[in-house]
Amino acid sequence: MPDTRFFETSEPMALADIAIIAGATLADLSAGGSRIASVTPLGRALRDSVTFFSDRRYISDLKATLAQACFVPAAFVDDLPNGCVALVAGNPHAAFALAADKLYSPRVHTGEQAIHSSVELEDGVVLSPGVVIGPGARIGSGTWIGANTVIGPGVVIGRHCRIGPNASIGFSLIGDRVHILAGAAIGEAGFGVTVGKDGAIDVPQLGRVILQDGVTVGANSCVDRGAWEDTVIGENSKLDNQVQIAHNVRIGRNCMFAAQVGISGSTVVGDGAVFGGRAGFADHLTIGAGARIAACAGVMKDVPAGETWCGTPARPIRRFMRETAWLARSAQARKGEKQE
């Protein structure tokens, strides 16, 4: 379930009501009174939850799900296990998003107090003018927070951290000795979008951000919270300015990212990887430990550990250099032919 420090949960809802909200058809009307307390991904579904299925690659998960109900295309209703009620939907992901949006809502900081009365500050915390801290947040000793920074409800920040001015931190657990520079946004919603009958729908992002000890996040960089899993940056990894880390990304220890690197959702990066400026990555990739990615590379495939890749689409550097040399020779030869 989503972390209750960051999300409020509604009362359990009747399955018939969820079907109406999501625009789905309840296959077994007699099950309409069953109560649903949560939404969960297919492979982690609990008995009192509703999940969804939209990709045949996960058919084995569908057949084994423990969920009480599942949004599913009509063609796959018979693949549901006994006890799991079918909610037939043209776009199960969109239906799931509408249900999740009704069951969960992000906690917010309201009222006139800039620093909520429930905030816990250890000795030696320094708050600059204009800092806002939401209910239930905790900040460790020796941490300095710059002017006009906003710390959301439930956020935990460790000891001896430095948070620059005009930063925004929500839905996050932050270790010791973390540096977050001016204007960084940590924990905003990841870019989860699907299409419903009335157009694009934002899919609720119910995960967190975890920044381990010693991490640095550069000015105006963004680290999005997970869609369901956490977005994690490992110990002592360093992000330059204007870096984008999307939802569910998991970065190992001692990685380095130059300015304007962009990592798409659910990519996994091994320890000690180094990325040059403006390198971009497709989603659901695995970048091996110690890999090196040249500036402006466009990475669309998994990169093995220890290799150096460059170019767009990115490939191993020796192959890239051979191809570049061949193109140069070919161009020179054609130039010579035209001169003759």
Secondary structure as the mmCIF struct_conf table of DSSP 4:
data_model
#
loop_
_struct_conf.conf_type_id
_struct_conf.id
_struct_conf.beg_label_comp_id
_struct_conf.beg_label_asym_id
_struct_conf.beg_label_seq_id
_struct_conf.end_label_comp_id
_struct_conf.end_label_asym_id
_struct_conf.end_label_seq_id
TURN_TY1_P TURN_TY1_P1 THR A 4 PHE A 6
STRN STRN1 PHE A 7 THR A 9
HELX_LH_PP_P HELX_LH_PP_P1 SER A 10 PRO A 12
STRN STRN2 MET A 13 ALA A 14
HELX_RH_AL_P HELX_RH_AL_P1 LEU A 15 ALA A 22
TURN_TY1_P TURN_TY1_P2 GLY A 23 GLY A 23
STRN STRN3 THR A 25 LEU A 26
BEND BEND1 ALA A 27 ALA A 27
HELX_RH_3T_P HELX_RH_3T_P1 LEU A 29 ALA A 31
TURN_TY1_P TURN_TY1_P3 GLY A 32 GLY A 33
STRN STRN4 ARG A 35 ILE A 36
STRN STRN5 SER A 38 VAL A 39
HELX_RH_3T_P HELX_RH_3T_P2 LEU A 42 ARG A 44
TURN_TY1_P TURN_TY1_P4 ARG A 47 ASP A 48
STRN STRN6 SER A 49 PHE A 52
HELX_RH_3T_P HELX_RH_3T_P3 ARG A 56 TYR A 58
HELX_RH_AL_P HELX_RH_AL_P2 ILE A 59 ALA A 64
BEND BEND2 GLN A 68 GLN A 68
STRN STRN7 ALA A 69 VAL A 72
HELX_RH_3T_P HELX_RH_3T_P4 ALA A 74 ASP A 79
BEND BEND3 LEU A 80 LEU A 80
HELX_LH_PP_P HELX_LH_PP_P2 PRO A 81 PRO A 81
TURN_TY1_P TURN_TY1_P5 ASN A 82 GLY A 83
HELX_LH_PP_P HELX_LH_PP_P3 CYS A 84 CYS A 84
STRN STRN8 VAL A 85 VAL A 88
BEND BEND4 GLY A 90 ASN A 91
HELX_RH_AL_P HELX_RH_AL_P3 PRO A 92 LEU A 103
STRN STRN9 TYR A 104 PRO A 106
BEND BEND5 GLY A 111 GLU A 112
BEND BEND6 ALA A 114 ALA A 114
STRN STRN10 ILE A 115 ILE A 115
TURN_TY1_P TURN_TY1_P6 SER A 117 SER A 118
STRN STRN11 GLU A 120 LEU A 121
TURN_TY1_P TURN_TY1_P7 ASP A 123 GLY A 124
STRN STRN12 VAL A 126 LEU A 127
TURN_TY1_P TURN_TY1_P8 PRO A 129 GLY A 130
STRN STRN13 VAL A 132 ILE A 133
TURN_TY1_P TURN_TY1_P9 PRO A 135 GLY A 136
STRN STRN14 ARG A 138 ILE A 139
TURN_TY1_P TURN_TY1_P10 SER A 141 GLY A 142
STRN STRN15 TRP A 144 ILE A 145
TURN_TY1_P TURN_TY1_P11 ALA A 147 ASN A 148
STRN STRN16 VAL A 150 ILE A 151
TURN_TY1_P TURN_TY1_P12 PRO A 153 GLY A 154
STRN STRN17 VAL A 156 ILE A 157
BEND BEND7 ARG A 159 HIS A 160
STRN STRN18 ARG A 162 ILE A 163
TURN_TY1_P TURN_TY1_P13 PRO A 165 ASN A 166
STRN STRN19 SER A 168 ILE A 169
BEND BEND8 PHE A 171 PHE A 171
STRN STRN20 SER A 172 ILE A 174
TURN_TY1_P TURN_TY1_P14 ASP A 176 ARG A 177
STRN STRN21 HIS A 179 ILE A 180
TURN_TY1_P TURN_TY1_P15 ALA A 182 GLY A 183
STRN STRN22 ALA A 185 ILE A 186
BEND BEND9 GLY A 187 GLY A 187
HELX_LH_PP_P HELX_LH_PP_P4 GLU A 188 GLY A 190
STRN STRN23 VAL A 193 GLY A 196
TURN_TY1_P TURN_TY1_P16 LYS A 197 ASP A 198
STRN STRN24 GLY A 199 ASP A 202
HELX_LH_PP_P HELX_LH_PP_P5 VAL A 203 PRO A 204
STRN STRN25 VAL A 209 LEU A 211
TURN_TY1_P TURN_TY1_P17 ASP A 213 GLY A 214
STRN STRN26 THR A 216 VAL A 217
TURN_TY1_P TURN_TY1_P18 ALA A 219 ASN A 220
STRN STRN27 CYS A 222 VAL A 223
HELX_LH_PP_P HELX_LH_PP_P6 ASP A 224 GLY A 226
BEND BEND10 ALA A 227 GLU A 229
HELX_LH_PP_P HELX_LH_PP_P7 ASP A 230 ASP A 230
STRN STRN28 THR A 231 ILE A 233
TURN_TY1_P TURN_TY1_P19 GLU A 235 ASN A 236
STRN STRN29 LYS A 238 LEU A 239
TURN_TY1_P TURN_TY1_P20 ASN A 241 GLN A 242
STRN STRN30 GLN A 244 ILE A 245
TURN_TY1_P TURN_TY1_P21 HIS A 247 ASN A 248
STRN STRN31 ARG A 250 ILE A 251
TURN_TY1_P TURN_TY1_P22 ARG A 253 ASN A 254
STRN STRN32 MET A 256 PHE A 257
TURN_TY1_P TURN_TY1_P23 ALA A 259 GLN A 260
STRN STRN33 GLY A 262 ILE A 263
TURN_TY1_P TURN_TY1_P24 GLY A 265 SER A 266
STRN STRN34 VAL A 268 VAL A 269
TURN_TY1_P TURN_TY1_P25 ASP A 271 GLY A 272
STRN STRN35 VAL A 274 PHE A 275
TURN_TY1_P TURN_TY1_P26 GLY A 277 ARG A 278
STRN STRN36 GLY A 280 PHE A 281
BEND BEND11 ASP A 283 HIS A 284
STRN STRN37 THR A 286 ILE A 287
TURN_TY1_P TURN_TY1_P27 ALA A 289 GLY A 290
STRN STRN38 ARG A 292 ILE A 293
TURN_TY1_P TURN_TY1_P28 ALA A 295 CYS A 296
STRN STRN39 GLY A 298 VAL A 299
BEND BEND12 LYS A 301 LYS A 301
STRN STRN40 VAL A 303 VAL A 303
TURN_TY1_P TURN_TY1_P29 ALA A 305 GLY A 306
STRN STRN41 THR A 308 CYS A 310
TURN_TY1_P TURN_TY1_P30 GLY A 311 ALA A 314
STRN STRN42 ARG A 315 PRO A 316
HELX_RH_AL_P HELX_RH_AL_P4 ILE A 317 GLN A 339
#
